[in-house]
Amino acid sequence: MGADEEGVGELYEALLCARPEIELRTVGLYLRRFHAFAKKFGCIPDPDWGELPVGEVSISVCPAYIRESDYLDALNLLKVSEPQYGKELVSLASMTLLLAYRYGLRASEALGLTRADWVGETYPLLLVRNNVLRKLKTKAGRRLVPTLFEMTSIELKLISETIVKSEANHGDCRNVPVLGTKVSSATTIGRIRKLVITALRLVTGNPTTVIHSARHSFAMRVLDSMLDASSGDKRSRLDVPVNGEMRDRVLGDARQSRRTLWGVARLLGHASPSTSVGTYAHILDRWLSEYISTDVTRRTRGTLLDGAYDLDAVSRLEKHECHIEGEHPIAVTVGGLVRLARLISRGVSESRAALGLDIPEVISKEIVIGLERVFRVSAKRQERERPLPELMRSITDEQWESLIAFADSLELSNDINWIKVPTALELANLLGPQRHLVMWREEHFQWAGQIAKSLCLHKTDASLLSTPALSAKQRTWIDKYDLSRLVAEGSSGTQLDTVRAEGQSTVVVERAVLALSQNKARAVSNRMLMSAMVIAWSGAVSQGRVKEDSICLADVV
């Protein structure tokens, strides 16, 4: 009951394949009668009859063209809906629509792409094939789909964000969904389909538009450029210019030939050009008009056929106008900043990683400088001149994935009355060669207390050590910020990291440190991971305070 048009089509195809000995035309007629009954009582959507092997009865042309301006409006409308549905779901819906409109993929094919199927960066070659996530609808569906159309800046940013997030989440693993593991959930897939269909229907004003309409639009744009008039006229029959290089890109030859329609069929994953032309080409009348003389002396008006609709008499639905009236504050999370650190460790440039993860440049630069400071101070003297990715190489993919999952589960409190809001640079300066978090001022103790609370640290996970010269006032801060539960006993012989106060040449003697204990069972299993987590936490906290100050303005916008 909850299936979409593709789901219904796959179910009907399975029924047809189960009884191949029955004459297809007869089966098609009975199947249409059953569908009419089911649609009436079960609100089931129409499948794409042209893709079902039911003989001549399958010829059914249903206009489904989406103009490029409407497609771009749909992307903008999805972007506007981020505060309501969440950035992650909207990004998945936008990528599904992009892959259907720009590459002609079915929704199931788009959601089933793995990282191994995506060749290249922002202008990829897509491999549509069987993989660990799904099986193709037909053998003919196995194909290569190149990038045939120019992208807008919005689309390029969307693709870049998707690829960068995939690398940040999964490292070198190639058998994972390029759109993320959440597309493996049937519930999420249903929400994505509903979101895309709603956006398309609002911008087109057509209540029957579905995701598959974007695939039809791709087919018509390709056909329009591939089947230009033999006279060399490059006039488009659609709302976009003809791509003069289309035949050369698809066939490797710019000349018109018998291979043209077969090239279109293979690009769409059809077993025969008859499906491509008979079901997907909704502008045949415009092509035919080029070969019909318009030099007539009198315009004839015939009577309307019985049972036909007079489309000229039907009122048009108003198109939904969408505008992005203002930018909402970017929500930077601890998980997002840990992903940034992982990408930096893989050698990805700071600008590309920040753009892909939608992290403000100011925050990303601060995080990278903080990581540089911590990992160089703690490195061996002969290794301190090495690039940062080499210094972070010892963190494994398994450790990163565990750390990201833990960071995503953290919830930061917005009602803390900070003495001073922590920043990544300030906390990086408090981490010494042994990656002890050094404290001597009240705000340092407050930061350490909140870190211990956020990371759920217990006495078995971390220890609070201090010098004998620790003042009475500093000891009251230990109690005030709930650090007394972590105080270690018998730590007089432990060497504590040293620190020099700003503008002073002498070492701070009255100090305490928070030292993490090794524990492989925890996500933050060692001090190297602790350093990355502390810097990410401070970046999220400092940006959260900026976002909190911007809430009123965002609400007004």
PLY file of the C-alpha trace (Angstrom):
ply
format ascii 1.0
element vertex 557
property float x
property float y
property float z
element edge 556
property int vertex1
property int vertex2
end_header
0.00 0.00 0.00
2.92 2.35 0.63
4.77 1.59 -2.62
5.63 4.31 -5.11
5.42 4.11 -8.92
8.73 2.23 -9.18
7.77 -0.23 -6.47
4.48 -1.01 -8.22
6.33 -1.43 -11.51
8.81 -3.88 -9.97
5.98 -5.89 -8.41
4.11 -6.13 -11.72
7.29 -7.13 -13.54
7.84 -9.95 -11.02
4.28 -11.17 -11.67
4.88 -11.13 -15.43
8.17 -13.00 -15.17
6.56 -15.67 -12.98
4.31 -16.87 -15.88
6.32 -16.35 -19.09
4.34 -18.95 -21.03
1.17 -16.84 -21.09
0.67 -14.49 -24.05
1.87 -11.05 -22.96
-0.93 -9.00 -24.49
-3.55 -10.99 -22.59
-1.63 -10.69 -19.35
-1.22 -6.95 -19.92
-4.96 -6.44 -20.34
-5.77 -8.35 -17.15
-3.02 -6.53 -15.29
-4.43 -3.14 -16.33
-7.88 -4.14 -15.15
-6.48 -5.28 -11.81
-4.51 -2.05 -11.46
-7.59 0.08 -12.15
-9.43 -1.78 -9.37
-6.49 -1.51 -6.92
-5.99 2.17 -7.72
-9.64 2.92 -7.03
-9.72 1.28 -3.59
-6.08 1.39 -2.49
-4.71 4.74 -3.77
-1.91 2.90 -5.61
0.18 5.02 -8.03
0.47 4.21 -11.74
3.61 2.32 -12.82
5.54 3.20 -15.96
3.71 0.83 -18.30
6.25 1.45 -21.03
8.93 -0.36 -19.02
6.81 -3.46 -18.44
7.08 -6.36 -20.96
3.38 -6.61 -21.78
3.45 -6.52 -25.57
1.69 -3.91 -27.68
-0.63 -3.00 -24.86
2.36 -1.36 -23.14
2.27 1.62 -25.50
1.12 4.35 -23.16
2.52 7.84 -23.43
2.10 9.91 -20.26
3.56 13.44 -20.57
6.16 13.88 -17.84
8.54 16.67 -18.77
9.99 18.94 -16.08
11.51 22.22 -17.25
14.99 23.02 -16.01
13.74 26.16 -14.28
11.17 24.08 -12.38
13.83 21.53 -11.46
16.09 24.26 -10.04
13.11 25.74 -8.19
12.49 22.31 -6.66
16.10 22.19 -5.41
15.67 25.66 -3.89
12.39 24.63 -2.29
14.08 21.60 -0.72
16.85 23.86 0.58
14.27 26.16 2.19
12.72 23.16 3.98
15.94 22.30 5.89
14.75 23.82 9.21
11.61 21.65 9.04
13.01 18.31 7.81
16.70 18.54 8.73
19.75 19.14 6.57
20.64 15.45 6.18
17.24 14.34 4.85
17.00 17.36 2.53
20.50 16.66 1.14
19.52 13.04 0.40
16.32 14.18 -1.32
18.17 16.82 -3.36
20.82 14.32 -4.52
18.12 11.80 -5.49
16.41 14.45 -7.62
19.73 15.56 -9.16
20.70 12.00 -10.12
17.28 11.41 -11.70
17.20 14.71 -13.66
20.85 15.06 -14.69
21.73 11.36 -15.13
18.38 9.67 -15.85
18.65 7.26 -12.93
15.64 5.58 -11.40
15.16 6.47 -7.74
16.18 2.96 -6.67
19.33 3.19 -8.81
20.25 6.59 -7.34
19.76 5.42 -3.75
21.66 2.20 -4.48
24.89 3.78 -5.78
28.02 2.81 -3.87
31.24 4.80 -3.70
32.78 2.30 -6.12
30.05 3.18 -8.65
30.98 6.88 -8.56
34.03 7.54 -10.75
35.44 11.07 -10.59
34.54 14.06 -8.46
32.00 16.77 -9.34
31.49 15.63 -12.98
31.40 11.86 -12.45
30.91 8.78 -14.59
28.25 6.65 -12.91
28.36 2.85 -13.06
24.85 1.44 -12.80
25.30 -2.22 -11.94
24.50 -4.91 -9.41
26.18 -4.35 -6.05
25.88 -5.24 -2.39
22.96 -2.82 -1.95
20.55 -3.78 -4.74
19.93 -5.75 -7.90
19.12 -4.11 -11.20
15.61 -4.20 -12.55
16.72 -5.81 -15.84
19.99 -6.98 -17.41
19.76 -4.06 -19.82
19.87 -1.69 -16.84
23.62 -2.29 -16.49
25.24 0.78 -18.06
27.66 3.71 -17.84
26.19 7.19 -17.52
28.53 10.13 -18.13
27.89 13.76 -17.16
26.13 15.23 -20.21
24.85 18.57 -18.91
26.42 21.58 -17.25
25.79 21.96 -13.53
24.85 25.05 -11.56
26.85 26.20 -8.55
24.13 24.81 -6.25
24.42 21.36 -7.85
28.23 21.37 -7.76
28.19 22.26 -4.07
25.63 19.53 -3.37
27.74 16.89 -5.14
30.93 18.06 -3.41
29.25 17.91 0.01
28.02 14.37 -0.69
31.43 13.05 -1.77
33.29 14.74 1.08
30.82 13.48 3.70
31.08 9.96 2.30
34.88 10.02 2.63
34.65 11.55 6.11
32.26 8.83 7.28
33.74 5.76 5.60
37.38 6.46 4.72
38.62 4.00 2.07
35.60 1.67 2.19
34.04 1.51 -1.31
31.08 -0.83 -0.76
28.98 1.70 1.14
26.15 3.90 -0.21
27.52 7.11 -1.67
24.48 8.89 -0.17
25.13 7.43 3.29
24.00 4.40 5.25
20.60 5.91 6.08
19.37 5.14 2.53
19.35 1.47 3.56
16.29 2.18 5.72
12.91 1.72 4.04
11.47 4.47 6.25
14.12 6.96 5.16
13.66 6.03 1.48
9.92 6.64 1.82
10.52 10.07 3.37
12.98 10.97 0.61
10.52 10.03 -2.14
7.70 11.93 -0.49
9.84 15.04 -0.04
11.01 15.07 -3.67
7.55 14.43 -5.11
6.00 17.17 -2.97
8.61 19.70 -4.12
8.17 18.76 -7.79
4.39 19.02 -7.64
4.54 22.41 -5.95
6.90 23.98 -8.48
5.34 22.43 -11.60
1.72 22.80 -10.56
1.16 19.24 -11.83
-0.43 16.95 -9.19
0.68 13.80 -11.08
4.42 14.57 -11.20
6.63 11.88 -9.65
10.39 11.26 -9.36
10.26 9.14 -12.53
9.22 12.30 -14.39
12.77 13.58 -13.89
14.09 10.48 -15.69
11.66 11.15 -18.56
12.93 14.73 -18.69
16.52 13.52 -18.97
15.51 11.19 -21.82
13.75 13.98 -23.73
16.70 16.37 -23.36
19.09 13.70 -24.66
16.77 12.82 -27.57
16.32 16.48 -28.42
20.08 16.90 -28.82
20.72 13.51 -30.44
17.96 13.73 -33.07
18.50 17.24 -34.37
17.37 17.90 -37.96
19.62 16.60 -40.74
19.82 20.12 -42.13
22.09 21.08 -39.26
19.49 23.23 -37.48
20.42 23.39 -33.79
17.09 24.81 -32.67
15.84 23.17 -29.50
12.28 21.86 -29.18
12.49 22.29 -25.40
13.17 25.12 -22.98
16.95 24.57 -23.04
19.49 24.86 -25.89
20.57 21.82 -27.90
23.88 20.28 -26.81
25.81 20.00 -30.08
28.34 17.58 -28.54
25.75 15.10 -27.26
26.18 12.49 -30.01
29.95 12.67 -29.73
29.79 12.12 -25.95
27.32 9.24 -26.12
28.40 7.50 -29.36
31.94 8.76 -29.86
30.87 10.12 -33.26
29.10 13.40 -34.00
27.40 12.06 -37.15
23.79 10.89 -37.28
23.54 7.11 -37.73
21.47 4.02 -37.02
23.31 3.76 -33.70
21.75 6.98 -32.41
18.55 5.50 -30.98
20.41 2.47 -29.64
22.80 4.84 -27.87
19.86 6.57 -26.19
18.36 3.21 -25.21
21.61 2.02 -23.63
22.02 5.33 -21.80
18.57 4.85 -20.23
19.04 1.14 -19.54
16.40 0.00 -22.02
16.61 -3.30 -23.89
15.31 -1.70 -27.10
14.93 1.81 -28.60
11.19 1.16 -28.91
10.78 1.80 -25.19
12.91 4.96 -25.31
11.00 6.47 -28.23
7.55 5.00 -27.60
7.32 5.88 -23.90
9.90 8.57 -23.15
9.75 10.81 -26.23
6.89 13.23 -25.46
7.86 15.77 -28.13
7.45 13.68 -31.28
4.90 16.18 -32.55
7.53 18.92 -32.45
10.02 16.84 -34.42
7.37 15.93 -36.98
6.43 19.57 -37.46
9.85 20.15 -39.05
8.93 17.84 -41.90
5.35 19.08 -42.39
4.56 22.14 -44.48
2.74 24.88 -42.62
1.77 26.66 -45.84
-2.01 26.16 -45.61
-4.74 28.54 -46.68
-7.35 27.59 -44.13
-7.20 26.29 -40.56
-9.60 23.38 -40.04
-11.29 22.66 -36.75
-12.47 19.13 -36.21
-15.01 17.96 -33.68
-13.75 16.56 -30.40
-13.57 12.76 -30.31
-15.89 10.97 -27.94
-14.21 10.39 -24.58
-11.35 12.83 -25.28
-10.52 15.75 -23.00
-10.42 19.28 -24.30
-7.16 20.36 -22.66
-7.59 23.96 -23.80
-10.68 24.22 -21.62
-8.95 22.95 -18.46
-7.78 25.66 -16.08
-4.08 25.67 -15.22
-2.87 25.16 -11.67
-0.88 28.03 -10.25
2.85 27.44 -10.02
4.31 27.57 -6.53
6.83 30.39 -6.18
9.75 29.59 -3.89
12.33 32.02 -2.60
15.22 31.62 -0.19
14.67 34.79 1.78
17.65 34.40 4.10
20.34 32.03 5.25
19.72 30.09 8.44
22.63 29.88 10.89
24.85 26.89 10.15
24.66 24.30 12.92
28.16 22.98 13.61
28.19 19.72 15.58
30.92 17.81 17.36
30.42 14.96 14.88
30.86 17.33 11.94
34.13 18.68 13.32
35.45 15.17 14.05
34.69 14.34 10.40
36.66 17.45 9.44
39.62 16.18 11.49
39.38 12.80 9.78
39.44 14.36 6.32
42.47 16.45 7.29
44.20 13.24 8.41
43.49 11.80 4.93
45.19 14.73 3.20
42.01 16.53 2.09
42.50 20.29 1.90
40.90 22.36 4.65
38.83 24.44 2.18
37.40 21.39 0.38
36.63 19.56 3.62
34.92 22.63 5.13
32.87 23.22 1.97
31.75 19.60 1.79
30.79 19.46 5.47
29.18 22.93 5.44
31.46 24.25 8.18
32.22 28.01 8.34
35.72 28.88 7.21
36.57 30.62 10.49
35.79 27.48 12.51
37.53 25.07 10.11
40.75 27.11 10.09
40.71 27.28 13.88
40.24 23.51 14.13
43.13 22.82 11.73
45.45 25.23 13.59
44.49 23.55 16.87
45.21 20.08 15.44
48.55 21.32 14.09
49.51 22.67 17.49
48.55 19.55 19.47
49.97 16.89 17.16
53.26 18.75 16.59
53.85 19.38 20.29
53.24 15.72 21.12
55.28 14.34 18.19
58.89 13.25 18.44
61.35 16.06 17.78
62.59 14.58 14.48
58.99 14.19 13.21
57.61 17.64 14.01
58.29 19.01 10.52
56.18 16.35 8.83
52.79 17.25 7.27
49.81 17.05 9.64
48.20 14.03 7.86
51.36 12.01 8.55
51.29 12.99 12.23
47.68 11.76 12.46
48.25 8.58 10.46
48.32 6.32 13.51
44.55 6.78 14.00
42.88 3.85 12.22
39.65 3.87 10.21
37.97 1.77 12.90
38.93 4.31 15.56
37.66 7.20 13.44
34.32 5.49 12.78
33.87 4.73 16.48
34.83 8.30 17.41
32.40 9.79 14.85
29.53 7.62 16.08
30.26 8.70 19.67
30.56 12.37 18.67
27.21 12.24 16.87
25.57 11.06 20.08
26.80 14.03 22.13
24.33 16.75 23.08
25.76 20.11 24.10
23.96 22.18 26.71
23.02 25.75 25.73
22.26 26.98 29.26
25.83 27.09 30.62
26.93 30.42 32.05
30.50 30.40 30.75
33.16 32.44 32.52
34.76 32.53 29.09
33.56 30.60 26.02
36.19 27.98 25.10
37.71 28.00 21.63
39.70 25.35 19.78
42.88 27.44 19.88
42.68 28.08 23.62
42.09 24.41 24.45
44.86 23.36 22.03
47.26 25.56 24.02
46.27 23.69 27.20
47.16 20.26 25.77
50.78 19.35 26.50
53.23 16.81 25.04
51.56 13.96 26.96
48.17 15.36 25.89
47.28 16.28 29.46
44.65 19.01 29.68
46.39 21.57 31.92
44.35 23.86 34.21
45.30 26.77 36.46
42.57 29.40 35.93
38.93 29.09 36.90
37.69 28.98 33.29
40.07 26.07 32.64
38.49 24.06 35.44
35.03 24.92 34.11
36.01 23.75 30.61
37.45 20.50 31.96
34.33 19.89 34.04
32.07 20.32 31.01
34.32 18.10 28.86
34.19 15.36 31.49
30.40 15.71 31.70
29.86 15.75 27.90
32.13 12.73 27.33
30.69 10.85 30.34
34.12 10.37 31.90
34.35 8.37 35.13
37.25 7.69 37.47
38.18 4.57 35.51
38.37 6.63 32.31
40.31 9.72 33.39
42.27 11.05 36.36
42.70 14.54 37.75
46.27 15.09 38.94
47.73 18.19 40.57
51.00 19.66 41.79
51.62 19.96 45.55
51.61 23.75 45.13
47.95 23.80 44.04
46.26 26.66 45.89
43.24 26.37 48.15
41.21 28.48 45.73
42.03 26.14 42.87
40.96 23.19 45.01
37.56 24.84 45.50
37.22 25.05 41.70
37.77 21.30 41.50
34.73 20.80 43.77
32.72 23.57 42.12
32.96 22.06 38.62
32.42 18.43 39.68
36.00 17.29 39.08
36.57 15.93 42.58
35.14 12.57 41.49
38.11 12.20 39.12
40.87 13.10 41.60
43.54 10.38 41.65
45.12 9.20 44.88
48.84 8.68 45.31
49.86 10.61 42.20
52.80 12.48 43.70
55.35 10.77 41.45
53.51 11.41 38.16
55.15 13.81 35.70
52.58 16.45 34.70
52.66 18.43 31.48
54.02 21.94 31.94
52.62 25.18 30.59
53.73 28.80 30.53
51.27 31.58 31.21
50.68 34.12 28.45
53.44 36.73 28.34
55.50 34.95 31.00
58.71 32.96 30.71
58.24 30.94 33.89
56.35 27.66 34.15
53.01 27.70 35.96
53.63 25.74 39.16
50.12 25.82 40.64
48.35 23.61 38.12
46.23 20.49 37.71
45.82 18.20 34.68
43.09 15.95 33.33
44.73 12.77 31.97
42.82 10.11 30.02
43.39 6.43 30.83
43.89 3.89 28.05
40.70 1.90 27.45
40.14 0.13 24.12
36.50 -0.53 25.00
35.70 3.20 24.77
35.30 5.29 21.62
37.78 7.80 23.08
40.27 5.04 23.77
43.54 6.98 23.96
44.90 10.49 24.43
45.39 11.08 20.72
41.67 10.56 20.13
40.96 12.62 23.24
42.88 15.55 21.75
40.89 15.42 18.50
37.62 15.14 20.45
38.44 18.04 22.79
39.29 20.36 19.88
36.10 19.35 18.02
34.03 19.83 21.19
35.43 23.33 21.78
34.78 24.32 18.15
31.15 23.20 18.41
30.69 24.98 21.75
32.11 28.29 20.51
30.07 28.16 17.28
26.97 27.16 19.25
27.19 30.39 21.23
27.40 32.37 17.95
24.39 30.48 16.60
22.46 31.13 19.82
23.00 34.87 19.37
21.63 34.60 15.81
18.40 32.75 16.62
16.22 35.83 16.94
17.35 37.18 13.58
16.79 33.79 11.92
13.28 33.61 13.34
12.48 37.05 11.96
13.80 36.08 8.51
0 1
1 2
2 3
3 4
4 5
5 6
6 7
7 8
8 9
9 10
10 11
11 12
12 13
13 14
14 15
15 16
16 17
17 18
18 19
19 20
20 21
21 22
22 23
23 24
24 25
25 26
26 27
27 28
28 29
29 30
30 31
31 32
32 33
33 34
34 35
35 36
36 37
37 38
38 39
39 40
40 41
41 42
42 43
43 44
44 45
45 46
46 47
47 48
48 49
49 50
50 51
51 52
52 53
53 54
54 55
55 56
56 57
57 58
58 59
59 60
60 61
61 62
62 63
63 64
64 65
65 66
66 67
67 68
68 69
69 70
70 71
71 72
72 73
73 74
74 75
75 76
76 77
77 78
78 79
79 80
80 81
81 82
82 83
83 84
84 85
85 86
86 87
87 88
88 89
89 90
90 91
91 92
92 93
93 94
94 95
95 96
96 97
97 98
98 99
99 100
100 101
101 102
102 103
103 104
104 105
105 106
106 107
107 108
108 109
109 110
110 111
111 112
112 113
113 114
114 115
115 116
116 117
117 118
118 119
119 120
120 121
121 122
122 123
123 124
124 125
125 126
126 127
127 128
128 129
129 130
130 131
131 132
132 133
133 134
134 135
135 136
136 137
137 138
138 139
139 140
140 141
141 142
142 143
143 144
144 145
145 146
146 147
147 148
148 149
149 150
150 151
151 152
152 153
153 154
154 155
155 156
156 157
157 158
158 159
159 160
160 161
161 162
162 163
163 164
164 165
165 166
166 167
167 168
168 169
169 170
170 171
171 172
172 173
173 174
174 175
175 176
176 177
177 178
178 179
179 180
180 181
181 182
182 183
183 184
184 185
185 186
186 187
187 188
188 189
189 190
190 191
191 192
192 193
193 194
194 195
195 196
196 197
197 198
198 199
199 200
200 201
201 202
202 203
203 204
204 205
205 206
206 207
207 208
208 209
209 210
210 211
211 212
212 213
213 214
214 215
215 216
216 217
217 218
218 219
219 220
220 221
221 222
222 223
223 224
224 225
225 226
226 227
227 228
228 229
229 230
230 231
231 232
232 233
233 234
234 235
235 236
236 237
237 238
238 239
239 240
240 241
241 242
242 243
243 244
244 245
245 246
246 247
247 248
248 249
249 250
250 251
251 252
252 253
253 254
254 255
255 256
256 257
257 258
258 259
259 260
260 261
261 262
262 263
263 264
264 265
265 266
266 267
267 268
268 269
269 270
270 271
271 272
272 273
273 274
274 275
275 276
276 277
277 278
278 279
279 280
280 281
281 282
282 283
283 284
284 285
285 286
286 287
287 288
288 289
289 290
290 291
291 292
292 293
293 294
294 295
295 296
296 297
297 298
298 299
299 300
300 301
301 302
302 303
303 304
304 305
305 306
306 307
307 308
308 309
309 310
310 311
311 312
312 313
313 314
314 315
315 316
316 317
317 318
318 319
319 320
320 321
321 322
322 323
323 324
324 325
325 326
326 327
327 328
328 329
329 330
330 331
331 332
332 333
333 334
334 335
335 336
336 337
337 338
338 339
339 340
340 341
341 342
342 343
343 344
344 345
345 346
346 347
347 348
348 349
349 350
350 351
351 352
352 353
353 354
354 355
355 356
356 357
357 358
358 359
359 360
360 361
361 362
362 363
363 364
364 365
365 366
366 367
367 368
368 369
369 370
370 371
371 372
372 373
373 374
374 375
375 376
376 377
377 378
378 379
379 380
380 381
381 382
382 383
383 384
384 385
385 386
386 387
387 388
388 389
389 390
390 391
391 392
392 393
393 394
394 395
395 396
396 397
397 398
398 399
399 400
400 401
401 402
402 403
403 404
404 405
405 406
406 407
407 408
408 409
409 410
410 411
411 412
412 413
413 414
414 415
415 416
416 417
417 418
418 419
419 420
420 421
421 422
422 423
423 424
424 425
425 426
426 427
427 428
428 429
429 430
430 431
431 432
432 433
433 434
434 435
435 436
436 437
437 438
438 439
439 440
440 441
441 442
442 443
443 444
444 445
445 446
446 447
447 448
448 449
449 450
450 451
451 452
452 453
453 454
454 455
455 456
456 457
457 458
458 459
459 460
460 461
461 462
462 463
463 464
464 465
465 466
466 467
467 468
468 469
469 470
470 471
471 472
472 473
473 474
474 475
475 476
476 477
477 478
478 479
479 480
480 481
481 482
482 483
483 484
484 485
485 486
486 487
487 488
488 489
489 490
490 491
491 492
492 493
493 494
494 495
495 496
496 497
497 498
498 499
499 500
500 501
501 502
502 503
503 504
504 505
505 506
506 507
507 508
508 509
509 510
510 511
511 512
512 513
513 514
514 515
515 516
516 517
517 518
518 519
519 520
520 521
521 522
522 523
523 524
524 525
525 526
526 527
527 528
528 529
529 530
530 531
531 532
532 533
533 534
534 535
535 536
536 537
537 538
538 539
539 540
540 541
541 542
542 543
543 544
544 545
545 546
546 547
547 548
548 549
549 550
550 551
551 552
552 553
553 554
554 555
555 556
